[in-house]
Amino acid sequence: MNTGRKFPSFDGIENFEQKTARYRINSEKTVPVTGPPGTGKSTVISHCCFDLLNDDYFPILVTAPTNVMIDSILSKIDSLLQREKIQIPSGFVIRYGNVANLNRTYNHLIKYTFDNIVEDYCSSGYSNYADNNKFYNKITIAKDFFQSARIILSTDYSAKDLGNIIKVGAVIVDEAGLVGLDRMGMLFSSLRDNNGKIIVIGDDKQLPPVSNDYVTESLFGSVLEHFHTTLLKREYRFNKDILDLINPYYEYKLEADSSVMNISTADIANKDYDGINDNLYRLLKHDKNVVFVDTNGKCKEEKHFTNKGEVAIIKEIVDGCISMGIKDIIVTTPYKQQERLCNFYLQKGIRIGTIDEFQGQEAEVTIISMVRSNNKPNYQEAIGFVNIPRSCVAFSRSKRKTIVVGDRNTLIKNNFLSHSIDTITQKDGFLLWSKY
């Protein structure tokens, strides 16, 4: 049995590590691929889907922890088809699950959604038809579509619905470090009994699944212990200054691609900052790609890990960015209560959330409220869970500018954060906020 057609070897996989990952996925049965944000993991996935179809590994189940991640992969698959002007039948690619985000951000991809495919089919006059005295209804039609699909995209949560309907030839798990042991086991159980492939792709340096249950610990780390991984080293999201903040965590193996190495807010701003706030005048300069705003102990943390002083500073920074025409902004923090405080005081229209919630997302500018400001001598008590992986996620959300707001004397109790602040200082990005 085959897919009925052969697909071209799509170009666009450019660097050595991406080509190596693609070759391994085509030739091996279990392949882990690692890479930090912006290294082209979803690009590798989209290309390899068609490689696997050519080798009769179908249907392919592509999963990720969030709908945003899945929609991004679907967009890349569609772009390859459109670029080569390839026509595929309805149901060849199925996007299953919650598509609310797809309606907002990729409306042209609604044609791939499961509900749209079934509704179009049924509205064509095939909602009920007789075959050997058996009447087919929508449920039967839906099962038929899944069983004849070639690429199925779904979150790992929604994929549980498919276990009793299909057996797949390959499972591709994106951001596998966020997928718990129970979900990963369920995905692997959907593989056909013979000749199936497992591809797990993610970043073991960032946050694990959110849970207090040992059963849901990430299986990704275990896979990396037993199988050789290919590290994607070339980064296509953010400039070199931002890359330098996280590179120590990756043993300095990463490099910025020439297409993003020198990007800055100068490329997207309508004008320079022209207000009267001297703090903003200094930190919003386009040549300051990484900035640490030191509250110098003047903005102490309060109960429930909130810090109103930092929120006030961030409000001024956000207003300054918007006055320059920069609107794609993420405001993030390690603590849920601080997120709620930001939502209350900051203007609407910008994205506000915890660091954990924003893993996998990006923006032109990221502002981070570190919250912790205290005199506790023990660094674990002083810093809490503002740990290395969480800091690494926060620092790598932005493309052009990362602004960290916090108390230097508290944060330097953590070696990674101390090194990060030193790196920012060496790039002339350290700012002592002068007004409270």
Secondary structure, 3 states (H helix, E strand, C coil): CCCCCCCCCCCCCCCHHHHHHHHHHHHCCEEEEECCCCCCHHHHHHHHHHHHHHCCCCCEEEEECCHHHHHHHHHHHHHHHHHCCCCCCCCCEEECCCCHHHHHHCHHHHHHEHHHHHHHHHHHHHCCCEECCEECCHHHHHHHHHHHCCEEEEECCHHHHHCCCCCECEEEECCHHHCEHHHHHHHHHCECCCCCEEEEEECCCCCCCCCCCHHHCECHHHHHHHCCCEECCEECCCCHHHHHHHHHHHCCCCEECCCCCCCCHHHCCCCCCCCCCHHHHHHCCCCCCEEEEECCCCCCCECCCECHHHHHHHHHHHHHHHHCCCCCEEEEECCHHHHHHHHHHCCCCCEEEEHHHHCCCCEEEEEEECCCCCCCCCHHHHHCCCCHHHHHHHHCCEEEEEEEEECHHHHCCCHHHHHHHHHHHHCCCEEECCCC
